[in-house]
Amino acid sequence: MDILVATFNRHKIDELIPLFSAHRLLSPADLGFAEMEIEEDGSSYFENANIKAKTLFSLSGMPTLADDSGLSVAALGGAPGIRSSRYGSGEGKTKLSAAERNALLLAEMEGTGDRTCAFYCCLVFLYGRDRYLSVQETCPGILMEAARGEGGFGYDPVVFLPELGKTVAELSPEEKNRVSHRGRASRTMNAMLAAFDPGLLS
């Protein structure tokens, strides 16, 4: 099945492609859509994923997969959460780079004992008006005191996975796909798509 991925983040698309190898994932650029700002004003990962899916579905008319993900830190009441990509970037402020967001987060958590955290990923597969499949998964970890590792993107260098003894940024792509929030959500979504009736697209 050809599926449009509702993101302009090339890192996310590159992670999703091997996770959905039975399907052909297309980026908005593949269809000639210029990069745009989508106002993610929902109050949950699902709501924001659904907003992105609806926006690209309305432009393309084709089955659309949207991902909304973020990092939740227990000691910060769940922040950065659904604002993970905009963390530290209030109204009128320039959006911070990933390294700047990581530095800000570690500075806010300096001296804090409880460093438990978890990555969240919600996937929405929209195939018609108000017709969708959705799944949400997590990847729990411990917030580091300093960034470590060169792989991955976003908050990967500051989240340590005790069971593997590595930060997410130190994992191979295969390891990350196996244990990450996005990998777990993708496996469940794949199972649902395997049972999906293509006739529903007509």
LINKA-V707315 format. One record per residue. N is the residue number from 0. NEAR is the number of other C-alpha atoms within 10 Angstrom. D_FIRST is the distance of its C-alpha to the first C-alpha in whole Angstrom. Layout:
# LINKA-V707315
n->N near->NEAR d_first->D_FIRST
n->N near->NEAR d_first->D_FIRST
This chain:
# LINKA-V707315
n->0 near->10 d_first->0
n->1 near->12 d_first->4
n->2 near->18 d_first->6
n->3 near->26 d_first->10
n->4 near->26 d_first->12
n->5 near->28 d_first->16
n->6 near->23 d_first->18
n->7 near->17 d_first->20
n->8 near->11 d_first->21
n->9 near->10 d_first->20
n->10 near->12 d_first->21
n->11 near->16 d_first->19
n->12 near->19 d_first->16
n->13 near->12 d_first->17
n->14 near->16 d_first->18
n->15 near->19 d_first->14
n->16 near->15 d_first->13
n->17 near->16 d_first->14
n->18 near->20 d_first->14
n->19 near->17 d_first->10
n->20 near->10 d_first->10
n->21 near->13 d_first->8
n->22 near->14 d_first->5
n->23 near->13 d_first->6
n->24 near->20 d_first->8
n->25 near->17 d_first->11
n->26 near->18 d_first->14
n->27 near->18 d_first->16
n->28 near->11 d_first->18
n->29 near->10 d_first->15
n->30 near->11 d_first->16
n->31 near->8 d_first->19
n->32 near->13 d_first->20
n->33 near->9 d_first->23
n->34 near->11 d_first->24
n->35 near->9 d_first->25
n->36 near->6 d_first->27
n->37 near->14 d_first->25
n->38 near->10 d_first->28
n->39 near->17 d_first->27
n->40 near->11 d_first->30
n->41 near->13 d_first->29
n->42 near->10 d_first->31
n->43 near->16 d_first->28
n->44 near->23 d_first->25
n->45 near->22 d_first->23
n->46 near->17 d_first->25
n->47 near->23 d_first->24
n->48 near->27 d_first->20
n->49 near->27 d_first->20
n->50 near->21 d_first->22
n->51 near->24 d_first->20
n->52 near->26 d_first->17
n->53 near->24 d_first->18
n->54 near->16 d_first->20
n->55 near->23 d_first->17
n->56 near->22 d_first->15
n->57 near->12 d_first->18
n->58 near->11 d_first->18
n->59 near->14 d_first->15
n->60 near->13 d_first->14
n->61 near->16 d_first->10
n->62 near->19 d_first->9
n->63 near->27 d_first->11
n->64 near->29 d_first->12
n->65 near->26 d_first->15
n->66 near->28 d_first->18
n->67 near->26 d_first->22
n->68 near->26 d_first->24
n->69 near->21 d_first->27
n->70 near->26 d_first->31
n->71 near->22 d_first->33
n->72 near->22 d_first->37
n->73 near->15 d_first->39
n->74 near->14 d_first->42
n->75 near->16 d_first->41
n->76 near->9 d_first->40
n->77 near->13 d_first->36
n->78 near->17 d_first->36
n->79 near->19 d_first->34
n->80 near->21 d_first->32
n->81 near->24 d_first->29
n->82 near->19 d_first->31
n->83 near->19 d_first->31
n->84 near->20 d_first->29
n->85 near->17 d_first->32
n->86 near->20 d_first->35
n->87 near->18 d_first->38
n->88 near->15 d_first->37
n->89 near->10 d_first->39
n->90 near->7 d_first->39
n->91 near->6 d_first->41
n->92 near->9 d_first->40
n->93 near->10 d_first->38
n->94 near->15 d_first->35
n->95 near->16 d_first->36
n->96 near->15 d_first->34
n->97 near->18 d_first->33
n->98 near->15 d_first->36
n->99 near->13 d_first->38
n->100 near->21 d_first->36
n->101 near->20 d_first->37
n->102 near->17 d_first->40
n->103 near->15 d_first->41
n->104 near->21 d_first->39
n->105 near->18 d_first->42
n->106 near->12 d_first->45
n->107 near->11 d_first->44
n->108 near->18 d_first->44
n->109 near->11 d_first->47
n->110 near->10 d_first->49
n->111 near->11 d_first->47
n->112 near->8 d_first->47
n->113 near->13 d_first->44
n->114 near->18 d_first->41
n->115 near->16 d_first->39
n->116 near->22 d_first->35
n->117 near->22 d_first->32
n->118 near->21 d_first->28
n->119 near->22 d_first->26
n->120 near->25 d_first->22
n->121 near->25 d_first->21
n->122 near->25 d_first->17
n->123 near->27 d_first->16
n->124 near->26 d_first->12
n->125 near->25 d_first->13
n->126 near->22 d_first->11
n->127 near->17 d_first->15
n->128 near->10 d_first->18
n->129 near->9 d_first->20
n->130 near->9 d_first->17
n->131 near->15 d_first->15
n->132 near->15 d_first->15
n->133 near->19 d_first->17
n->134 near->18 d_first->19
n->135 near->21 d_first->22
n->136 near->19 d_first->23
n->137 near->22 d_first->26
n->138 near->18 d_first->28
n->139 near->20 d_first->32
n->140 near->21 d_first->34
n->141 near->17 d_first->37
n->142 near->25 d_first->38
n->143 near->17 d_first->40
n->144 near->18 d_first->43
n->145 near->12 d_first->42
n->146 near->19 d_first->39
n->147 near->17 d_first->38
n->148 near->14 d_first->35
n->149 near->13 d_first->33
n->150 near->16 d_first->30
n->151 near->19 d_first->27
n->152 near->13 d_first->28
n->153 near->18 d_first->29
n->154 near->23 d_first->31
n->155 near->24 d_first->30
n->156 near->25 d_first->34
n->157 near->23 d_first->36
n->158 near->28 d_first->34
n->159 near->24 d_first->36
n->160 near->20 d_first->34
n->161 near->11 d_first->37
n->162 near->7 d_first->36
n->163 near->12 d_first->34
n->164 near->10 d_first->37
n->165 near->15 d_first->35
n->166 near->25 d_first->34
n->167 near->27 d_first->30
n->168 near->22 d_first->31
n->169 near->21 d_first->33
n->170 near->21 d_first->30
n->171 near->12 d_first->28
n->172 near->14 d_first->24
n->173 near->10 d_first->23
n->174 near->13 d_first->26
n->175 near->20 d_first->25
n->176 near->19 d_first->21
n->177 near->14 d_first->23
n->178 near->17 d_first->25
n->179 near->20 d_first->24
n->180 near->22 d_first->23
n->181 near->27 d_first->20
n->182 near->24 d_first->19
n->183 near->20 d_first->21
n->184 near->21 d_first->19
n->185 near->23 d_first->15
n->186 near->16 d_first->16
n->187 near->16 d_first->17
n->188 near->21 d_first->14
n->189 near->16 d_first->12
n->190 near->10 d_first->14
n->191 near->15 d_first->13
n->192 near->17 d_first->9
n->193 near->11 d_first->10
n->194 near->8 d_first->13
n->195 near->12 d_first->11
n->196 near->9 d_first->11
n->197 near->11 d_first->8
n->198 near->6 d_first->12
n->199 near->9 d_first->12
n->200 near->10 d_first->10
n->201 near->6 d_first->13
